Amino acid sequence: MNASFVKKAYLVVFFIALGNLAFAQNVATINGIPISSKEFYWVYKKNHTGEDAASLKELASYLDLYINFKLKVAEAKALGLDKDDAYQQEIAGYESALKAQQKIASDTPEYSYIMNEYREGVLMFNVCEQKIWGKVQEDDEKLKTYFASHSKNYEGKQFDEIRGQVVGDYQQQLEADWIASLRTKYKIKINQSELKKMAKGSAY
C-alpha cells in the first residue's frame, strides 16, 4: 500500500477522532459554535444552588432555555452589537472592577465563565431591547391590534386599564415568535451523551 495513502488515511482518522473528542466536551453546538459542557454546568449550578445532582430531564429542560439565550447572543453578534463602542467600554469597565476585587484569579476557569456570562448577558439585553422591548413600548397601534385579537383573555376590560399587562403578553408573543425563527435560522446540535454524564455527575 502506498505510504502516502497510509499517512493520509491516518490523518483523516486522527482528525475525526479529535473532532469527536472536542464534541464530547461540548453539551451542544449552534451553527458549529460550541457550548462548553463545563461552562453550561457551572451556569446551571449557579442558578440551582443547594440542590442535589440534577436529573437528565431537569438538565435537558434547562439546556433548552440556555440554547434560547445563546441564540439571542448569536443574533446579537450577527448584527454586530458586540462591535459597538459603548458595549466594549461596558465590558472593559466590568472586567476592571472584577480584577480590582481580587476575589477570583484571572487565569481560572471561573473567571472566564463570569466574564463570558457578563459579555453575553449584556448582548442578550441589547438585542432584546432592539428586537422586542423597544418596539413594544413605541408602537401603541400594534399593542391595540394585539389587544383586540386577544380580547377574550382580558374579560372585557379596556385597553387603557390594563396596558401594562397587554405589553407583557405582547412581549412574550414576540419573543416566542422570534425564538422560533432563530431556531430555524441556526443549526442546533445537542450532545445527549454529555447530558447523561452530567446527570450522573461524571467529571463535573
C-alpha positions in Angstrom: 0.0 0.0 0.0 1.3 3.5 -0.9 3.0 5.1 2.1 1.5 8.5 1.3 -2.0 7.0 1.2 -1.5 5.3 4.6 -0.3 8.7 6.0 -3.4 10.5 4.7 -5.7 7.8 6.0 -4.1 8.0 9.4 -4.5 11.8 9.4 -8.2 11.5 8.5 -8.8 9.1 11.3 -6.8 11.2 13.7 -8.8 14.4 12.9 -12.1 12.6 13.0 -11.2 11.2 16.5 -10.0 14.7 17.5 -13.3 16.2 16.3 -15.3 13.6 18.3 -13.3 14.3 21.4 -13.9 18.1 21.0 -17.6 17.5 20.6 -17.7 15.2 23.6 -16.5 18.2 25.7 -19.5 20.3 24.5 -23.1 19.9 25.5 -24.3 21.4 22.3 -23.3 23.5 19.3 -25.1 26.3 17.5 -24.0 26.7 13.9 -20.9 24.8 14.9 -20.1 27.1 17.7 -19.7 25.0 20.9 -21.5 25.4 24.2 -18.9 24.1 26.7 -20.2 21.3 29.0 -18.3 22.6 32.0 -19.5 26.2 31.4 -23.1 25.1 31.0 -22.9 23.0 34.2 -21.4 26.0 36.0 -24.3 28.2 34.9 -26.8 25.5 35.9 -25.3 25.0 39.4 -25.0 28.8 39.9 -28.8 29.1 39.3 -29.7 26.0 41.3 -27.6 26.4 44.5 -28.3 24.0 47.3 -29.9 21.4 45.1 -28.8 17.8 44.7 -27.5 16.4 41.5 -29.7 17.3 38.6 -31.8 14.7 36.7 -31.5 14.3 33.0 -34.9 15.8 32.5 -34.0 18.9 34.5 -30.8 19.4 32.7 -32.4 18.9 29.3 -35.1 21.5 30.2 -32.5 24.0 31.4 -30.4 23.4 28.3 -33.4 24.3 26.1 -33.7 27.6 27.9 -29.9 28.1 27.7 -29.9 27.5 24.0 -32.6 30.2 23.6 -30.3 32.5 25.4 -27.3 31.5 23.2 -29.4 32.0 20.1 -30.1 35.6 21.1 -26.4 36.1 21.7 -25.6 34.7 18.3 -28.1 37.0 16.7 -26.6 40.0 18.6 -23.2 39.1 17.2 -24.6 38.6 13.7 -26.0 42.2 14.0 -22.6 43.5 15.1 -23.7 44.5 18.5 -20.5 43.1 20.0 -18.5 45.7 18.0 -20.4 48.7 19.5 -18.0 51.0 21.3 -20.4 51.6 24.2 -20.7 47.8 24.7 -17.0 47.2 24.6 -16.4 50.0 27.1 -19.1 48.5 29.4 -17.3 45.1 29.3 -13.9 46.6 29.9 -15.3 48.5 32.9 -16.8 45.4 34.4 -13.6 43.4 33.9 -11.6 46.2 35.6 -13.9 46.1 38.6 -13.8 42.3 38.7 -10.0 42.4 38.8 -9.9 45.1 41.4 -12.0 42.9 43.8 -9.1 40.3 43.7 -11.5 37.6 44.7 -11.0 35.4 41.6 -7.7 34.9 39.8 -7.9 36.0 36.1 -6.3 32.7 35.0 -9.1 30.4 36.4 -12.0 28.8 34.5 -14.5 30.6 36.9 -13.1 34.0 35.9 -13.6 33.1 32.3 -17.1 31.9 32.9 -18.0 35.0 34.8 -16.7 37.3 32.1 -18.4 35.4 29.4 -21.7 35.4 31.3 -21.5 39.1 31.6 -20.5 39.7 28.0 -23.3 37.5 26.7 -25.8 38.8 29.2 -25.3 42.4 28.0 -25.5 41.3 24.4 -28.7 39.5 25.1 -30.2 42.5 26.8 -29.2 44.8 24.0 -30.6 42.6 21.2 -33.8 42.1 23.1 -34.2 45.8 23.6 -33.7 46.3 19.9 -35.9 43.4 18.7 -38.7 43.3 21.3 -38.8 45.8 24.3 -38.2 49.0 22.4 -40.6 48.1 19.6 -43.4 47.2 22.0 -43.1 50.4 24.1 -43.1 52.6 21.0 -46.0 51.1 19.0 -49.4 51.6 20.5 -51.2 50.7 17.3 -49.7 47.2 17.3 -50.4 46.9 21.0 -54.1 47.8 20.4 -54.3 45.3 17.5 -52.9 42.6 19.7 -55.3 43.5 22.5 -58.3 43.4 20.1 -57.3 40.0 18.7 -56.9 38.6 22.2 -59.8 40.4 23.9 -61.2 37.1 25.3 -58.1 36.9 27.6 -58.9 40.2 29.2 -62.5 39.7 30.4 -63.9 42.9 28.7 -61.5 45.3 30.2 -60.5 48.4 28.4 -57.0 48.7 26.8 -56.0 51.8 28.9 -56.9 49.9 32.1 -54.5 47.0 31.5 -52.0 48.4 29.1 -49.1 47.1 31.2 -50.5 43.6 31.1 -51.0 43.8 27.4 -47.4 45.0 26.9 -46.2 42.0 28.9 -48.3 39.5 27.0 -47.3 41.0 23.6 -43.6 40.9 24.5 -44.0 37.2 25.3 -45.6 36.6 22.0 -43.0 38.5 20.1 -40.2 36.6 21.9 -41.8 33.2 21.3 -42.1 34.0 17.6 -38.5 35.4 17.5 -37.1 32.3 19.2 -38.9 30.1 16.8 -37.4 31.9 13.8 -33.9 31.8 15.4 -34.3 28.0 15.9 -35.0 27.8 12.2 -32.1 30.1 11.2 -29.4 28.4 13.3 -28.5 24.8 13.3 -28.6 23.3 16.8 -26.9 20.0 17.8 -27.3 18.6 21.3 -24.9 16.1 22.7 -27.2 13.7 24.6 -24.3 11.6 26.0 -22.9 14.7 27.7 -26.2 15.5 29.3 -26.3 11.9 30.6 -22.8 12.3 32.1 -23.9 15.5 33.9 -26.9 13.8 35.3 -24.6 11.1 36.7 -22.2 13.7 38.0 -19.3 12.4 35.9 -16.3 14.7 35.7 -18.4 17.7 36.8 
